């Protein structure tokens, strides 16, 4: 027997209502898991970089220095540069947090986590990165890294959140994007020249820490 159109609409409404409860539950769980962490820096980067590669090891060093400066480190909790970010803080005795996202190609957690929080929805995970970070460090990465970076830049640009330090770590990797920002977005007046001041680019872990400490009180 065919169901009426009204019946199908009602089914969809019930399904969406349950999804809202799942979303609310995930937000509450995130707040509860992260509510007592210390002042934190969120780090983003590729899951495909292997231990022993120069970028992996420099990320470990950077994370260690952030930990020594009194910052907790938040990453996506997965492999690659996320693992390197957690490892530096964890091995230094600092607070290492992973915000794990469930993906179709199941991404494993790295073993360097003091605190882990799990998410099904990217937008909730991004909320947690923003809410609990005093600064962002964007390491070389793919679409996910660009997504997190763009989210922070637009929220600061539009004054939806208070400005905080954003660092692009790895000048050779980021040079082309920064040039494109200047030569296309700013040159075509899609953004103001001052918007290029929302971030710095560096290869020096000590400069990252100094820049964050200059703008953040902990």
C-alpha positions in Angstrom: 0.0 0.0 0.0 1.3 3.4 -1.0 1.7 5.9 1.8 0.3 9.4 1.4 2.5 12.4 0.8 1.5 13.7 4.3 2.7 10.5 5.9 6.1 10.9 4.2 6.4 14.5 5.4 5.6 13.4 9.0 8.3 10.7 8.8 10.9 13.2 7.7 9.9 15.6 10.5 10.3 12.9 13.1 13.7 11.9 11.7 14.9 15.5 11.7 13.7 15.9 15.3 15.9 13.0 16.4 18.8 14.5 14.5 18.4 17.7 16.5 18.6 15.7 19.7 21.8 14.0 18.5 23.3 17.4 17.7 22.4 18.8 21.1 23.8 15.7 22.8 27.1 16.1 20.9 27.4 19.7 21.8 26.8 19.0 25.5 29.3 16.2 25.5 31.9 18.4 23.9 31.3 21.2 26.5 31.5 18.7 29.4 34.7 17.0 28.1 36.5 20.3 27.4 35.2 22.6 30.1 38.2 22.3 32.4 41.1 22.3 30.0 43.8 25.0 30.3 44.5 27.8 27.9 44.8 26.1 24.6 46.2 26.4 21.1 44.4 24.6 18.2 46.8 23.1 15.6 45.7 21.8 12.2 47.6 19.9 9.5 47.8 17.0 7.2 47.1 13.4 8.4 49.4 12.1 5.8 52.8 13.3 7.1 54.9 10.4 8.6 57.0 10.3 11.7 60.6 11.1 10.9 59.7 13.6 8.1 61.1 17.1 8.8 57.7 18.7 9.0 56.5 16.1 11.5 59.5 16.6 13.7 59.3 20.4 13.6 55.7 20.2 14.6 56.6 18.0 17.6 59.2 20.7 18.5 56.6 23.5 18.1 54.0 21.7 20.2 56.6 21.0 22.9 57.5 24.7 23.1 53.8 25.6 23.3 53.4 23.2 26.2 56.5 24.7 27.9 54.9 28.1 27.6 51.8 26.9 29.5 49.4 26.1 26.6 47.3 23.0 26.1 47.4 21.7 22.6 44.2 20.7 20.7 44.3 18.8 17.4 42.0 16.6 15.4 43.4 13.7 17.3 44.4 11.7 14.2 47.7 10.7 12.6 50.2 12.8 10.8 50.7 16.4 11.9 47.8 16.0 14.4 49.8 13.2 16.0 52.9 15.3 16.0 51.1 18.2 17.6 49.7 16.0 20.4 53.0 14.2 20.8 55.1 17.3 21.6 52.7 18.3 24.4 52.1 14.8 25.7 55.8 13.9 26.0 56.4 17.3 27.7 53.9 16.4 30.4 51.4 19.0 29.0 47.7 18.7 28.2 47.1 17.1 24.9 43.5 17.1 23.5 42.1 15.3 20.4 38.8 16.1 18.8 38.1 12.9 16.8 35.8 13.0 13.8 34.0 9.8 12.6 34.7 9.4 8.9 33.7 6.8 6.3 37.4 5.9 5.9 37.8 5.3 9.7 40.6 7.5 11.0 42.3 6.2 14.1 43.3 8.2 17.1 46.9 8.8 17.9 48.3 7.5 21.2 49.3 10.9 22.6 46.0 12.1 24.1 45.1 13.1 27.7 41.6 14.1 26.6 39.6 12.8 23.7 36.2 13.9 22.5 34.3 12.3 19.6 32.2 13.9 17.0 30.0 12.9 14.0 29.3 16.5 12.9 32.1 18.7 11.5 30.4 21.9 12.4 30.2 20.9 16.1 33.8 19.9 16.1 34.7 23.3 14.5 32.7 25.0 17.3 34.9 23.2 19.9 38.1 24.2 18.2 37.0 27.9 18.2 35.5 28.0 21.6 38.4 26.5 23.5 41.4 28.0 21.5 43.2 31.2 22.3 45.1 30.9 19.1 45.3 28.8 15.9 48.4 27.3 14.2 47.7 26.1 10.6 50.3 23.6 9.4 50.6 22.4 5.9 47.6 20.3 5.0 44.7 19.7 2.7 41.0 20.7 2.4 40.4 20.1 6.1 43.2 22.4 7.2 42.0 25.1 4.7 38.4 24.8 6.1 39.5 25.3 9.7 41.7 28.3 8.7 39.0 30.0 6.6 36.5 29.5 9.4 38.6 31.4 11.9 39.6 34.1 9.4 36.0 34.9 8.4 34.7 34.9 12.0 37.4 37.4 13.0 37.0 39.5 9.9 33.2 39.8 10.5 33.7 40.4 14.2 31.7 37.4 15.2 34.4 36.3 17.6 37.2 38.3 19.4 40.4 38.4 17.4 43.1 35.9 18.3 46.5 35.0 16.9 46.5 32.9 13.7 49.8 31.5 12.6 50.6 29.9 9.2 53.5 27.6 9.9 55.7 26.8 6.9 56.4 29.8 4.7 57.1 27.8 1.5 53.8 25.9 1.7 51.7 29.0 2.5 53.4 31.5 0.1 51.2 30.8 -2.9 48.0 31.1 -0.9 49.1 34.4 0.7 50.1 35.7 -2.7 46.7 34.8 -4.0 45.0 36.5 -1.1 46.9 39.7 -2.0 46.9 39.5 -5.8 43.3 38.3 -6.2 41.1 38.9 -3.2 42.6 42.2 -2.0 43.5 43.5 -5.5 39.9 42.9 -6.6 38.6 44.5 -3.4 36.9 41.4 -2.1 38.7 42.0 1.1 40.7 44.9 2.7 44.4 45.1 2.8 44.2 45.1 6.6 42.7 41.6 6.5 46.1 40.3 5.6 47.2 41.3 9.1 44.8 38.7 10.6 47.7 36.1 10.4 51.4 35.8 10.3 53.6 33.4 8.4 56.7 31.8 9.9 59.0 28.8 10.0 60.3 29.5 13.5 58.7 27.7 16.4 60.0 30.3 18.9 58.4 33.1 16.8 55.0 31.2 16.9 55.2 31.0 20.7 56.3 34.6 21.1 53.6 35.9 18.8 50.9 34.0 20.7 52.2 35.1 24.1 52.3 38.7 22.9 48.6 38.7 22.2 47.3 36.2 24.8 47.2 36.5 28.6 47.3 33.2 30.5 
